[in-house]
């Protein structure tokens, strides 16, 4: 997922469209694994959730650079992320989504994309 996400915030034009499709495909696979469960392990927050929830913080940047809505494509995955963020252990340990976006903007400038 990291590579597909990186492509979304570094690509332009047709490459951006391809990157968005690739990322959405990956997110749909994750959403399929989540299914109707509140967490990937079922009723309780577990190891898979711990491993994946940091990527949720990047969604705002992906959506902003890619000009698309992950929630429109993968509503169950977004609901999972919001559920995870209600846990104090998660919300206090992840950086603010806007800070991640600002970091990505800085990377884009360093790479000469903007």
URNOR-V63043 format. One line per field, one symbol per residue. ss: DSSP state (H for helix, E for strand, C for the rest). A space follows every 10 residues. Layout:
ss = ???
This chain:
ss = CHHHHHHHHH CCHHHHHHHH HHHHHHHHHH HHHHCCCCEC CECCCCHHHH HHHHHHCCHH HHHHHHCCCH HHHCHHHHHH HHHHHCCHHH HCCCCCHHHH HHHHHHHHHH CCCC
